[in-house]
């Protein structure tokens, strides 16, 4: 994974070939599904003279056109998806599952099509725009297949042209409602709230299907309004049910990171977090404060606060290997006192790649795991560097006392880097005030800019300044002053005096 982190994020030939190969496989699956549907569902029912080769040629060409358009969209606007094959595969699987399910439900009727199914499958596990675009392409391919079905199969069998109008209407309804669902139904909220909103939206969609059927004289396959209502029920609630069933499957198979899973990773009973709280309580306490800072900073610059909080919980998880060698877990004994500074430096910096190994072992998603080796970047371990200088009259190479991690590659990693350093520095600050805190944070940011820690990160100076202000404001809430209560004998006197006063009042 370290090699993967050190690679440039630009698309290389290997990733491009993997993307092309993946979509070729999806294309073949889609074509096979169409052939199976036509051969089993229609061509054995309607006997007439048509050119099957011509029909399949047009169908396959249409599917190819939209699949290529989909790939080009990803290449030019979502390059990070191509670099992260895990997310790409999840979107591709959601796309092909939605298309096949809709294709075969179309055997019931046009009105039984769950046209926004792709949104309900992908929106909880992917970015909203990806669910939106996938829904559009899926509906285009489906519309083309239905029109070909009418031209080559239904029209020669005597089906009236209203089928085409219905297909276009369902396409329009699917794109419109799917767009609204992608950007409103699956907003950041609790799992229960998402399900309730999805249920209400599905009810609305179902009502629209029944309304269209009623307006057109309840003529779905000539079976009347009740039959149309049944199909509308399928179209309205199939996306919700299928989406709910597939979400945990996609999360597990592709190790996807959703808000629901992020909350689970920060549960005190999560295996690594529970170990941290028991074996390294000082580090655990430090991580909780960093998480509070990080969550507020992420919200202030528009980054996912759940991700920032989870990364903060795990950023020092590598200290589980040698918890007693870190100051927050020590009492009176400092184990570094009898060690050479270069040995101490190696022990301390080992917690970064050691944390990455632990995360890999426990299948922690890479968005969290990578922060373990990014939150210190290549910063100097100044304590042991200065100790080494004091033990020799010669020059001491700084490279031997630097963290050997990776500089931050994301805004979340940059936030954790700053919040981690800020928490450690603020904890030991004497007589802090707003001015001193502001200067400390400014120095921390300046040092990291000077050492080029943010060169590979897309964070801006304005966002760094906003992070500084957020930490300054949060500091007062976390390290606020407490009232000094009298102790010892004075407490007894105060307590006795209060008791006597209360008895006198009675």
C-alpha positions as CSV (number, residue, x, y, z in Angstrom):
1,X,0.0,0.0,0.0
2,X,3.0,2.3,0.6
3,X,3.9,2.0,-3.1
4,X,0.4,2.8,-4.0
5,X,0.5,6.0,-1.9
6,X,3.8,7.1,-3.4
7,X,2.5,6.8,-7.0
8,X,1.2,9.9,-8.8
9,X,-2.6,10.2,-8.7
10,X,-2.7,10.8,-12.5
11,X,-4.1,8.0,-14.6
12,X,-1.4,5.6,-15.8
13,X,-1.7,3.0,-18.6
14,X,-2.3,0.2,-16.2
15,X,-5.3,1.9,-14.6
16,X,-6.7,2.9,-18.0
17,X,-6.5,-0.6,-19.3
18,X,-8.2,-2.0,-16.2
19,X,-11.0,0.6,-16.7
20,X,-11.4,-0.4,-20.4
21,X,-11.4,-4.1,-19.6
22,X,-13.9,-3.7,-16.8
23,X,-16.4,-1.9,-19.0
24,X,-15.9,-4.3,-21.8
25,X,-17.0,-7.0,-19.4
26,X,-20.0,-4.9,-18.4
27,X,-20.8,-4.4,-22.0
28,X,-20.8,-8.1,-22.7
29,X,-23.0,-8.8,-19.7
30,X,-25.5,-6.2,-20.8
31,X,-25.6,-7.7,-24.4
32,X,-26.0,-11.2,-23.0
33,X,-28.9,-10.0,-20.8
34,X,-30.6,-8.4,-23.8
35,X,-30.2,-11.6,-26.0
36,X,-31.6,-13.8,-23.3
37,X,-34.6,-11.5,-22.8
38,X,-35.4,-11.3,-26.5
39,X,-34.9,-15.0,-27.2
40,X,-36.8,-16.3,-24.2
41,X,-39.3,-13.6,-23.6
42,X,-40.4,-12.5,-27.1
43,X,-39.0,-14.3,-30.2
44,X,-40.6,-17.6,-29.2
45,X,-43.9,-15.9,-28.6
46,X,-44.2,-13.7,-31.7
47,X,-43.6,-15.6,-34.9
48,X,-42.8,-13.3,-37.8
49,X,-40.1,-12.7,-40.4
50,X,-37.5,-10.3,-39.1
51,X,-33.7,-10.0,-39.4
52,X,-32.4,-10.9,-36.0
53,X,-28.9,-9.9,-36.9
54,X,-30.1,-6.4,-37.8
55,X,-32.0,-6.1,-34.5
56,X,-29.1,-7.3,-32.4
57,X,-26.7,-5.1,-34.3
58,X,-28.6,-2.0,-33.6
59,X,-29.1,-3.0,-30.0
60,X,-25.4,-3.7,-29.3
61,X,-24.3,-0.6,-31.1
62,X,-26.6,1.5,-28.9
63,X,-25.4,-0.1,-25.7
64,X,-21.8,0.4,-26.9
65,X,-22.4,4.1,-27.6
66,X,-23.7,4.8,-24.1
67,X,-21.1,2.7,-22.4
68,X,-18.3,4.5,-24.2
69,X,-19.9,7.8,-23.3
70,X,-20.0,6.7,-19.7
71,X,-16.3,5.8,-19.7
72,X,-15.4,9.1,-21.3
73,X,-17.3,10.9,-18.6
74,X,-15.2,9.0,-16.0
75,X,-12.0,9.7,-17.8
76,X,-12.4,13.4,-18.1
77,X,-14.3,14.3,-14.9
78,X,-13.8,11.5,-12.4
79,X,-10.1,10.5,-12.8
80,X,-9.9,9.6,-9.1
81,X,-12.4,6.8,-9.7
82,X,-10.2,5.2,-12.3
83,X,-7.3,5.4,-9.8
84,X,-9.5,3.9,-7.1
85,X,-10.8,0.7,-8.8
86,X,-12.7,-0.3,-5.7
87,X,-15.2,2.5,-6.1
88,X,-15.3,2.1,-9.9
89,X,-16.2,-1.5,-9.7
90,X,-19.0,-0.8,-7.2
91,X,-20.5,1.8,-9.6
92,X,-20.1,-0.6,-12.5
93,X,-21.8,-3.4,-10.6
94,X,-24.6,-1.1,-9.5
95,X,-25.1,0.1,-13.1
96,X,-25.3,-3.4,-14.6
97,X,-27.6,-4.8,-11.8
98,X,-30.0,-1.9,-12.2
99,X,-30.1,-2.3,-16.0
100,X,-30.7,-6.0,-15.9
101,X,-33.4,-5.8,-13.2
102,X,-35.2,-3.0,-15.1
103,X,-34.9,-4.9,-18.4
104,X,-36.6,-8.0,-17.0
105,X,-39.3,-6.2,-15.0
106,X,-40.2,-4.6,-18.3
107,X,-41.6,-8.0,-19.3
108,X,-44.5,-7.1,-16.9
109,X,-45.2,-3.7,-18.5
110,X,-43.7,-0.3,-19.1
111,X,-45.2,0.9,-15.8
112,X,-43.4,-1.8,-13.8
113,X,-40.0,-0.3,-14.5
114,X,-38.2,0.9,-11.4
115,X,-36.5,3.6,-13.5
116,X,-34.6,5.3,-10.6
117,X,-33.2,2.0,-9.3
118,X,-29.6,3.0,-10.0
119,X,-29.9,5.9,-7.7
120,X,-31.3,3.8,-4.8
121,X,-28.5,1.3,-5.3
122,X,-25.6,3.7,-5.6
123,X,-26.4,6.9,-3.8
124,X,-25.8,5.4,-0.3
125,X,-22.5,4.0,-1.3
126,X,-21.1,6.5,-3.9
127,X,-21.0,10.2,-4.5
128,X,-24.3,11.8,-5.4
129,X,-23.1,12.9,-8.9
130,X,-22.0,9.4,-9.7
131,X,-25.4,8.0,-8.8
132,X,-27.0,10.8,-10.8
133,X,-24.9,10.2,-14.0
134,X,-25.3,6.4,-13.7
135,X,-29.1,6.8,-13.5
136,X,-29.1,8.9,-16.6
137,X,-27.0,6.5,-18.7
138,X,-28.9,3.5,-17.4
139,X,-32.2,5.0,-18.4
140,X,-30.9,5.9,-21.9
141,X,-29.7,2.3,-22.5
142,X,-33.1,1.0,-21.3
143,X,-35.0,3.4,-23.5
144,X,-33.1,2.4,-26.5
145,X,-33.6,-1.3,-25.8
146,X,-37.4,-0.7,-25.3
147,X,-37.7,1.2,-28.6
148,X,-35.8,-1.5,-30.5
149,X,-38.1,-4.1,-28.8
150,X,-41.2,-2.1,-30.1
151,X,-39.8,-1.7,-33.7
152,X,-38.7,-5.3,-34.2
153,X,-41.0,-7.3,-31.9
154,X,-44.1,-5.5,-30.7
155,X,-45.1,-3.4,-33.7
156,X,-45.0,-6.4,-36.1
157,X,-47.1,-8.3,-33.6
158,X,-49.8,-5.6,-33.7
159,X,-48.9,-3.5,-30.6
160,X,-50.1,0.1,-30.9
161,X,-47.7,3.0,-30.9
162,X,-48.7,4.2,-27.5
163,X,-46.0,1.9,-26.2
164,X,-43.4,4.4,-27.5
165,X,-45.0,7.3,-25.8
166,X,-45.2,5.4,-22.6
167,X,-41.5,4.4,-22.8
168,X,-40.5,8.0,-23.4
169,X,-42.7,9.1,-20.5
170,X,-41.1,6.6,-18.1
171,X,-37.7,7.6,-19.3
172,X,-38.4,11.2,-18.5
173,X,-40.0,10.3,-15.2
174,X,-37.0,8.1,-14.3
175,X,-34.4,10.8,-15.1
176,X,-36.3,13.5,-13.3
177,X,-37.2,11.6,-10.1
178,X,-33.8,9.9,-10.1
179,X,-32.1,13.3,-10.1
180,X,-34.2,14.6,-7.3
181,X,-33.6,11.4,-5.3
182,X,-29.8,11.5,-5.8
183,X,-29.5,14.9,-4.3
184,X,-32.2,15.0,-1.7
185,X,-33.2,11.5,-0.5
186,X,-29.7,10.3,0.4
187,X,-28.5,13.4,2.2
188,X,-26.1,13.0,5.2
189,X,-28.4,11.8,8.0
190,X,-29.0,8.8,10.1
191,X,-29.8,5.5,8.4
192,X,-33.3,5.5,9.8
193,X,-34.0,9.0,8.4
194,X,-32.6,8.0,5.0
195,X,-35.0,5.0,4.9
196,X,-38.0,7.1,5.8
197,X,-37.2,9.7,3.2
198,X,-36.7,7.0,0.6
199,X,-40.0,5.4,1.5
200,X,-41.8,8.6,1.1
201,X,-40.2,9.3,-2.2
202,X,-41.0,5.8,-3.4
203,X,-44.6,6.4,-2.4
204,X,-44.7,9.6,-4.4
205,X,-43.2,7.8,-7.4
206,X,-45.7,5.0,-7.1
207,X,-48.6,7.6,-7.0
208,X,-47.3,9.2,-10.2
209,X,-47.4,5.9,-12.0
210,X,-51.0,5.2,-10.9
211,X,-52.0,8.8,-11.9
212,X,-50.5,8.4,-15.4
213,X,-52.3,5.1,-15.8
214,X,-55.6,6.7,-14.7
215,X,-55.2,9.7,-17.0
216,X,-54.6,7.4,-19.9
217,X,-57.7,5.4,-19.3
218,X,-56.2,2.6,-17.3
219,X,-55.0,0.8,-20.4
220,X,-52.0,-1.0,-19.1
221,X,-52.0,-4.2,-21.2
222,X,-55.8,-3.8,-21.1
223,X,-56.1,-5.1,-17.5
224,X,-57.4,-1.9,-15.9
225,X,-56.4,0.4,-13.1
226,X,-55.9,-2.3,-10.4
227,X,-53.4,-4.1,-12.6
228,X,-51.6,-0.8,-13.3
229,X,-51.6,0.0,-9.6
230,X,-49.8,-3.3,-9.0
231,X,-47.2,-2.5,-11.5
232,X,-46.8,1.0,-10.1
233,X,-46.3,-0.6,-6.7
234,X,-43.4,-2.6,-8.2
235,X,-41.9,0.4,-9.9
236,X,-42.3,2.5,-6.7
237,X,-41.0,0.2,-4.0
238,X,-38.6,-2.1,-5.9
239,X,-35.8,0.5,-5.9
240,X,-36.1,1.0,-2.1
241,X,-36.1,-2.7,-1.3
242,X,-33.4,-3.7,-3.7
243,X,-31.2,-0.7,-2.7
244,X,-31.5,-1.7,1.0
245,X,-30.5,-5.3,0.2
246,X,-27.6,-4.4,-2.0
247,X,-26.1,-1.6,0.1
248,X,-24.5,-3.9,2.8
249,X,-23.4,-6.3,0.0
250,X,-21.6,-3.6,-1.9
251,X,-20.1,-2.2,1.3
252,X,-18.7,-5.6,2.3
253,X,-17.5,-6.9,-1.1
254,X,-15.8,-3.6,-2.2
255,X,-14.9,-2.4,1.3
256,X,-16.7,0.9,0.6
257,X,-16.8,3.8,3.0
258,X,-20.2,5.1,3.8
259,X,-21.3,7.4,6.6
260,X,-23.0,4.4,8.3
261,X,-19.7,2.5,8.3
262,X,-17.7,5.5,9.4
263,X,-19.9,5.8,12.5
264,X,-19.3,2.1,13.2
265,X,-15.5,2.5,12.9
266,X,-15.6,5.1,15.7
267,X,-17.6,2.9,18.0
268,X,-15.8,2.2,21.3
269,X,-16.4,-1.5,20.7
270,X,-14.6,-1.5,17.3
271,X,-11.7,-4.0,17.8
272,X,-8.8,-1.6,17.3
273,X,-10.4,1.3,19.2
274,X,-11.2,-1.0,22.1
275,X,-7.6,-2.1,22.2
276,X,-6.4,1.5,22.1
277,X,-8.6,2.5,25.0
278,X,-7.3,-0.4,27.2
279,X,-3.6,-0.7,26.1
280,X,-2.8,3.0,25.4
281,X,-5.3,5.1,27.3
282,X,-3.3,8.3,26.9
283,X,-3.2,7.9,23.2
284,X,-6.9,7.1,23.2
285,X,-7.6,10.3,25.1
286,X,-5.4,12.3,22.7
287,X,-7.3,10.8,19.7
288,X,-10.6,11.8,21.1
289,X,-9.6,15.4,21.4
290,X,-8.0,15.3,17.9
291,X,-11.3,13.8,16.6
292,X,-13.3,16.7,18.1
293,X,-11.0,19.3,16.5
294,X,-10.9,17.4,13.2
295,X,-14.7,17.0,12.9
296,X,-15.2,20.7,13.4
297,X,-12.4,21.7,11.0
298,X,-13.8,19.3,8.3
299,X,-17.3,20.8,8.6
300,X,-15.8,24.3,8.3
301,X,-14.2,23.6,4.9
302,X,-16.9,21.3,3.5
303,X,-15.2,17.9,4.0
304,X,-16.9,14.9,5.3
305,X,-16.8,15.2,9.2
306,X,-17.5,11.5,9.7
307,X,-14.4,10.6,7.7
308,X,-12.3,13.2,9.6
309,X,-13.5,11.8,12.9
310,X,-12.7,8.2,11.9
311,X,-9.3,9.1,10.6
312,X,-8.5,10.9,13.9
313,X,-9.5,7.8,15.9
314,X,-7.1,5.6,13.9
315,X,-4.2,8.0,13.1
316,X,-2.1,6.9,16.1
317,X,-3.3,3.3,16.1
318,X,0.3,2.1,15.4
319,X,1.3,3.2,18.9
320,X,-0.3,-0.1,20.1
321,X,3.0,-1.8,19.2
322,X,4.9,0.1,21.9
323,X,2.5,2.3,23.9
324,X,4.9,2.8,26.8
325,X,7.4,4.7,24.5
326,X,5.0,7.6,24.0
327,X,4.7,10.4,26.4
328,X,0.9,10.4,26.9
329,X,1.1,6.8,28.1
330,X,4.0,7.2,30.5
331,X,4.0,7.9,34.2
332,X,7.2,8.8,36.0
333,X,9.4,6.6,33.8
334,X,10.5,7.7,30.4
335,X,11.8,4.7,28.4
336,X,13.8,7.0,26.1
337,X,16.1,8.2,28.8
338,X,18.4,5.2,28.4
339,X,18.2,4.9,24.6
340,X,20.3,6.5,21.8
341,X,18.3,9.2,20.1
342,X,18.4,7.4,16.7
343,X,16.9,4.4,18.3
344,X,14.2,6.5,20.0
345,X,13.5,8.2,16.7
346,X,13.0,4.9,14.9
347,X,10.6,3.6,17.6
348,X,8.5,6.8,17.4
349,X,8.3,7.0,13.6
350,X,7.5,3.2,13.4
351,X,4.0,3.9,14.7
352,X,3.1,5.4,11.3
353,X,3.7,2.5,9.0
354,X,2.9,0.1,11.9
355,X,-0.5,1.7,12.0
356,X,-1.0,1.1,8.3
357,X,-0.2,-2.5,8.7
358,X,-2.7,-2.9,11.6
359,X,-5.4,-1.2,9.5
360,X,-4.7,-3.5,6.6
361,X,-4.9,-6.5,8.8
362,X,-8.3,-5.4,10.1
363,X,-9.6,-4.3,6.7
364,X,-9.9,-0.7,7.6
365,X,-10.7,1.2,4.4
366,X,-7.7,2.9,2.8
367,X,-9.2,6.4,3.2
368,X,-8.7,5.9,6.9
369,X,-5.6,3.7,6.8
370,X,-3.6,6.0,4.6
371,X,-3.8,8.8,7.1
372,X,-1.7,6.8,9.6
373,X,1.4,7.4,7.3
374,X,0.3,10.9,6.2
375,X,-0.4,12.7,9.5
376,X,3.3,13.3,10.2
377,X,4.4,13.4,6.6
378,X,8.1,13.9,6.5
379,X,8.3,16.2,9.5
380,X,11.4,16.3,11.7
381,X,11.2,14.5,15.1
382,X,12.8,17.6,16.7
383,X,13.0,16.2,20.3
384,X,15.4,13.4,19.4
385,X,17.2,15.5,16.8
386,X,18.1,18.1,19.4
387,X,19.1,15.3,21.8
388,X,21.4,13.9,19.1
389,X,23.0,17.3,18.5
390,X,23.6,17.7,22.2
391,X,25.5,14.4,22.3
392,X,28.0,15.3,19.6
393,X,30.1,18.2,18.4
394,X,29.7,17.3,14.8
395,X,26.9,17.7,12.3
396,X,23.8,15.6,12.7
397,X,21.9,14.7,9.5
398,X,18.2,15.6,9.7
399,X,17.2,12.8,7.4
400,X,17.8,10.3,10.1
401,X,15.4,12.0,12.4
402,X,12.5,12.6,10.0
403,X,9.3,10.6,9.7
404,X,9.5,8.4,6.7
405,X,5.8,8.6,5.8
406,X,3.9,10.2,2.9
407,X,3.0,13.9,2.8
408,X,-0.8,14.4,3.0
409,X,-2.7,13.5,-0.2
410,X,-6.1,14.7,0.9
411,X,-7.7,17.6,2.9
412,X,-8.7,15.1,5.6
413,X,-5.0,14.0,6.0
414,X,-4.0,17.7,6.2
415,X,-6.6,18.4,8.9
416,X,-5.4,15.4,11.0
417,X,-1.8,16.6,10.6
418,X,-2.7,20.0,12.0
419,X,-5.1,18.9,14.7
420,X,-2.6,16.2,15.9
421,X,0.2,18.8,16.2
422,X,-2.1,21.4,17.7
423,X,-3.5,19.1,20.4
424,X,0.0,18.1,21.5
425,X,1.3,21.6,21.6
426,X,-1.8,23.2,23.3
427,X,-1.8,20.6,26.0
428,X,1.6,21.8,27.3
429,X,1.1,25.5,26.7
430,X,1.5,27.6,29.9
431,X,-1.1,30.3,30.6
432,X,-2.8,30.1,27.2
433,X,-4.8,32.9,25.7
434,X,-6.4,33.6,22.3
435,X,-3.3,35.5,21.1
436,X,-0.8,32.8,22.1
437,X,-3.0,30.0,20.6
438,X,-3.4,31.9,17.4
439,X,0.4,32.4,17.1
440,X,1.1,28.8,17.9
441,X,-1.3,27.5,15.2
442,X,0.1,30.0,12.7
443,X,3.6,28.7,13.4
444,X,2.5,25.1,13.0
445,X,1.0,25.8,9.6
446,X,3.9,27.9,8.5
447,X,6.4,25.2,9.4
448,X,4.5,22.6,7.4
449,X,4.1,24.9,4.4
450,X,7.9,25.6,4.6
451,X,8.7,21.9,4.7
452,X,6.4,21.3,1.7
453,X,4.0,19.0,3.5
454,X,1.0,20.3,1.6
455,X,2.5,20.2,-1.9
456,X,0.6,17.1,-2.9
457,X,-2.6,18.1,-1.2
458,X,-5.4,20.2,-2.8
459,X,-5.9,22.3,0.4
460,X,-5.8,26.1,0.0
461,X,-4.4,28.8,2.1
462,X,-7.9,30.1,2.8
463,X,-8.9,26.6,4.1
464,X,-5.8,26.4,6.3
465,X,-6.6,29.8,7.8
466,X,-10.2,28.6,8.4
467,X,-8.8,25.4,10.1
468,X,-6.7,27.6,12.3
469,X,-9.7,29.8,13.4
470,X,-11.8,26.7,14.0
471,X,-9.1,25.1,16.3
472,X,-8.7,28.4,18.1
473,X,-12.5,28.5,18.8
474,X,-12.7,24.8,19.7
475,X,-9.7,25.1,22.1
476,X,-11.8,27.3,24.5
477,X,-14.5,24.6,24.6
478,X,-12.2,21.7,25.2
479,X,-9.5,23.2,27.5
480,X,-11.8,25.7,29.2
481,X,-10.9,27.0,32.7
482,X,-12.4,25.2,35.7
483,X,-13.4,26.7,39.0
484,X,-10.9,26.0,41.8
485,X,-12.7,24.4,44.7
486,X,-11.2,24.4,48.2
487,X,-9.5,21.1,49.2
488,X,-8.6,19.3,52.4
489,X,-9.6,20.9,55.7
490,X,-11.1,23.9,54.1
491,X,-13.6,21.7,52.3
492,X,-14.7,20.3,55.6
493,X,-15.2,23.7,57.0
494,X,-17.2,24.9,54.0
495,X,-19.3,21.8,54.1
496,X,-20.0,22.0,57.8
497,X,-20.9,25.7,57.5
498,X,-23.3,25.0,54.7
499,X,-25.0,22.2,56.7
500,X,-25.4,24.5,59.8
501,X,-26.8,27.3,57.6
502,X,-29.3,25.0,56.1
503,X,-30.3,23.6,59.5
504,X,-30.8,27.2,60.8
505,X,-33.0,28.1,57.8
506,X,-35.2,25.1,58.7
